[in-house]
Amino acid sequence: MATLVNKFLPNPKTIAIVGCPFSGGQPKLGVDKGPIHLVEAGLIPQLEELGWQVQFDGHHQFEEISTASDLPIGKLKNPRLVSRVCESVAKAVGEHVRNGQLAVTLGGDHSLAMGTISGTLDSYPDACVVWVDAHADINTTETTGSGNIHGMPLSFLLGLGERIPEFSWIKPLLRPERLVYIGLRDLDIGEKRILKENKIKAFSMHEVDKYGIGRVVEMALDHVNPNRDLPIHLSFDVDALDPSVAPSTGTPVRGGLTFREGHYICEAIHETGLLVALDLMEVNPSLADPESVRQTVTVGCSLVRSALGETLL
């Protein structure tokens, strides 16, 4: 039950669900259907059962611009569409956070984190980000091979690489020492260099195997939030989980987090009483058989519940 005191949320504790059916940051169709499936699976009443008040005003209807006219900027694909949508998301999340609501964003592809984290940092510029993912998503305009912006959001938030005028609305408020990764296992060469040059703390699956998930989460929080007094934004890509656990996602990578490891991360973040925003990204109901879709959506709902107070006992 959600009885733990949250140091940043007033009573009554309220969640604002931001449904973001958006796929423009990557090429595979269907990830825009993820939020719809998560809500239809009963996520809202599940959270209400945990004692939260839940505000959900329907999924965002993004004003589409023709991708045919959205020409690449360098390698970047759909740059104007992604920027416009993420700016809209930043305003929505920012308003919820300012109002003392815990913003839960359902994606949609992970480019949306440019918006969600910008919204959090607008109210809490000292917030730390726990990024759970198979991928670092920190390519710059110079290092990206694909030009898919879902592999780049953190470089924009950190202010790395060439400045793109279309993304000038992003304030690079995230500091490298306020970012930590858990679950990495598929990085580009340029991303490995970026992490080293900026001294960004990352716990790959090697560290999870070596130390166990409990110690990894403790070390991650010790790094970004040593006094346990800063707000936390948890951004969770379901492809952090092993494909046997969450098969219906766009870029699965074997050797990932187990069901329990993924849930433990969420439980431990909740136990801090510092969570102010949560992203659940990259559930794609179009990429697997119906049973695998059901499995992935069910796991997605379960991760959100764990981050918001569901316990095993």
N, C-alpha and C positions, 0 to 999 in steps of 0.2 A: 504493500500500500504506500501511497505517496504522502507519508507522514513526516518525512525528514524536513527539517527547516532549510529552505533555500535562502542564502544570504542576500540575494538580489531581487527576489520576487515578493511583492506584497500579497497579503491575503485579501480575498480568496485567490488561491493560485489558479492562474488561467493560462491555457495553451492557446496559441493562435496558429492554426494550420494554414500553411501557404502552399497550395497545390500548384505545381509548376509543370504542366504538360508541355515540355519543350525538348527538342532534339537537335537544335541547330548547331550545337558545338561538336557534333560528330556525324558520321555518314549513315549509320544504321537506323532504319525506320523502326518505330515501335516504342522507344524509350519514353516518348511523350505520353504513352498510355500507362506508365507505371503509377503515377499518383492516383489515377482513376481506379485502378485495380486495388491499390492499398486502401482507399476509402471504402470501396465497395466490399472489401473483405471484413469490414466492421471495425476499423481502427478507432473511429471516434467513440462509439460506446465502450470499447475496450479501455480507452483512456479515462472516460468518465467513471468507469468502475474502479479506477485507481484513486479516485477522489478529486480529479481535476475538473475545472470548468473548461469547456472546449468551445472556442470560437472558430467557425468555418463558414465562410461566405461563398463557397463554391470555388472551383478551380479558376485560376487566372486565365483570361482570354487575351493572349498576347496579340497585339496588332501586327499581323504578318506583313512583311515587305517581301516583294518578289525576290527569291534568291537568284533568279535569272538576272536581275538588275544589281544584285549585291556582289559586285565583282571582287575578286580577291585583292587584299592589300598585301603585297609581297606573297608569302605563302598562305596567309591567313584566309580561311574559308568562311564565308557568311559573316564577315566581321561586323557589318552594320546591324544585322539582325541580332547577333549575339549581344552586341553592346547595348542595343535598345532594350532587349528583354532583361538583361542583367541589371541595367539601371532601374527598370521598373520594379524588379525584385528587391533591389537595395532599398528603394523607397518604402515598399510594403513591409519588409522585415524591420527596417529602421523604425517605422512608426509603431509596430508591435512592441519592439524592445523598449522604446521610449515610454510606452504606456504600461510597462511593467509586466508584459506578457512574455511567456517563453515561446519563441518563434520556432515552429517545427516545419521545415520546408521539405516537401516531398517532390523529388525529381523523377524524371527529367535527367538530363546529362549534367556532368560535374562542372561544366563551364558556369553553371548557375551560382557556384560558390563565389564567383566574383561579386555577385549581387548580395548573397546572404551574408557573407563575412563583412562586406562593406557596410551593410545595414547594422550589424552588431558593433563594428568599430566606430560608427558614427556616435553611438551612445557610450560605448566603453572602449576608448582608444587604447587602453592597456590590456584588453582581453587577450587571452592566449587561445591558440587553435590546436586542437588535437585532430589530426588528419589520418583517418583509417582507410587504407587503400592498398591495392597491389601496385599502384603506379604513383609516381611523385607529382605528376601534373604541374611541373614547374618549368617546362620548356619555355624558352623565350622566342621572340620572332626570329632570332638568329639560329637557335638550335633545333627548332621543330622540323621534323622531317615530313610530317603529314599535313601540317597546317590546320589540324583539327583543334579547335580552341579548348575542347574539354581536357586536353593535355597541357593546358597553359595557365589556368586561373591563378595559381599562386605566384607566378612571375609578375603578373599585373598587380596583385595585392602587395607584393614586396617592392615594386618599383624597379624590377630588373629588366635589362634589355632596352631595346629602342622604344622610345615613346611613340605611341600611335594616337594621332589626334582624335580619332573616333572613340577612344577609350579614356579621354582626358577627364571624364567625370570621376574616375576611380582615384581616390586619395590613397597613396601607398603608405598606409598607416601601420601595416603589419610589420613587426620587427622580426628579424631572423631568430632571435632568442626566444620569441613568443610562439614559435611554430615547432611542433614535434609530430613525427610520423610513427605509425605502427602498422606493420604488415607488409612493408614493401618487398617486392620480389621481381619487378620487371621495369627496369630503368634504362633510359637511353644514356649513351656515353656523355652527352652534354649535360644531362640532368645530374649525373654523378659528380661531374666537375662543379656544377652550380652549388650542390649541397656542401661539398668540401670547401669551396672558396668562401661561402657565406656562413660556414660553421653551423649549419642547420642540423639539429639532432634528429636522427632517424633510427628507428628500431625495425630492422628487416625481419623476415621470417627466420633468419639465422639466429638473431638474438632471442626471438620467441622460443625457438627450439633449445637454445643454450640455457636460458634463465627461467623459462616458464612465463606464462602470461601475467601472473600476479606480480612478479618482480619487474617485468617490462613496464607495466602500467605505472607502478610506483616510481620507477626511474624516469619515465616520461614526464610524470607530474612534478617530480623533484626538479626537473630541468626547466620546464616552462612556468611552473607555479610553485616555487620552493616553499613559500610561506602559506600556501593554500588560501590565498586571499584575493586572487584575481578571477574575474569572470571567465568562463570556459565556453568556447564555441566548438562543438563536436561535429565534424563533417565526416560522415560514414558512407563510403562507396561499397555497395554490396559485393563488388568483385574482390574486396579484401578477403572475403570468405572463400574457402576452397570451392571449386565448381561442383563438387559432390554435395555441397550444402546449399549453394545458391547458383544453380545452373543458368538461370534465365537472365543473363546480363551480357553487355556488348563486348567486353574484352576480358573474358575469363582467363585466369592463369593458374595452373595446377600448383599444388603445394601451399595452399593458403590457410587461413585461420579455420579452426574447427568451429562447429556450432557453439560450443561452450566458450571457446576463447573469444569469439565475437561478442557473445552476450556478457562475458565477464568485463570486457572493456566498458560496455555501456553501464553495467551495474556499478562499477567502481567510480565512473564519472558521476553518476547520480549520488553516490555516497559522499562525495565532496561537498554537496550542497551549493555548488558554484555554477551549475549549468544555466546558461541564459539563452542558448540557441542550439538547435540540432538540425542537421541535414541528413536525409536518407536519399541517396542518389543511385542512379543507373540500374534500377529495376526495369527490365525490358521484357514485357509479356509476349513479344512477337518472335522471340529467338529460341523457343524450345517447345516441346510437346506440352499438352495441357497439364499433365501431372507435375512436370518440372516448373511450369509457371506458377501453379498453385503452391508448390513447395517454396519457391523464391518469395512470393508475395507473403506467405505465412511467416517466413523467417524475417522479412522486412518489418512486418507489424510487431513481431516479437522483440526485435532489436529496439524499436521505438519504445515499446512498453518497458523494457529493461532500463533504458536511459531515463525513464520517467517514473521509476519507482517500483516496478514489479519485482518481487523477490521469489526465490524458490520455496521459502518457508514462511 
